[in-house]
């Protein structure tokens, strides 16, 4: 008898009238396990970051596309999965048949299924996210929203037996005391006549508490404060991370910190340096304006690509280098 936790995610084309929206409290993991924007996928070749089984995957306009009408399973090249982790990705696609699975994350322990996450799109406009736990045999469901004309942002956060699932800015499911040990995981794509395409995938181990890291070691590094390319505007999904940092600073009212911006080596070094400085200033402004942190407790600096954490010759290395650091003074 296979042990499984089933997450059935059906994607709704239109919002449910009057449905409450849960907050976007997602905090990305910090220690990168996989980052793949497919930029190093060779033309006509396979991605070096996944073991692919099933239908052919091809690169189209920077997105990984599976062949229509076939199933593909992608196993990320992660040797050991941590207990606490996050998965972020975007996907675009639709089914022509009612009730068919679109995409799933499948988590296994040995040969036994321990947790199974599937995404379904129904052509009648209805959809439902359902999480089933085999032991003790319970299930929950929620309505959600899906966009047919642009990529959908999908995320999973597993931490200390708590499982949260997010789609397009909403937290749809939140379960605690989930006992789902596993050793490996795979991403399965089930295509209908219209192919499914995948954008960047980021899998990372969750970081320790901000306060413990900043006040114990004197430095906190985050990849969860996000900006668009060549922009210094802090993206809305950065708020949960900023909120944690503000809470840490509030708990230690006498501490001052320096906010440091860092970029990868793509583009002109002088522009990267200027951009990193402007981004650090934007983070300071957000902490002051949105969370009431005194401005005189925060100083800023930017280092461009001069202090890399990783080599800049891979997508994962470049993603690792794009970060904001908080240094205790």
Beta strands, then each sheet from edge to edge (+ up, - down):
strand 1: 5-10
strand 2: 31-36
strand 3: 50-54
strand 4: 57-60
strand 5: 63-66
strand 6: 71-76
strand 7: 85-92
strand 8: 100-109
strand 9: 112-121
strand 10: 129-133
strand 11: 138-142
strand 12: 152-159
strand 13: 162-167
strand 14: 170-175
strand 15: 184-190
strand 16: 197-205
strand 17: 219-222
strand 18: 257-262
strand 19: 298-302
strand 20: 323-328
sheet 1: 3+ 6- 15+ 8- 9+ 1+ 10- 11+
sheet 2: 2+ 16- 5+ 4-
sheet 3: 2+ 16- 7+ 12- 13+ 14-
sheet 4: 17+ 20- 18+ 19+
end
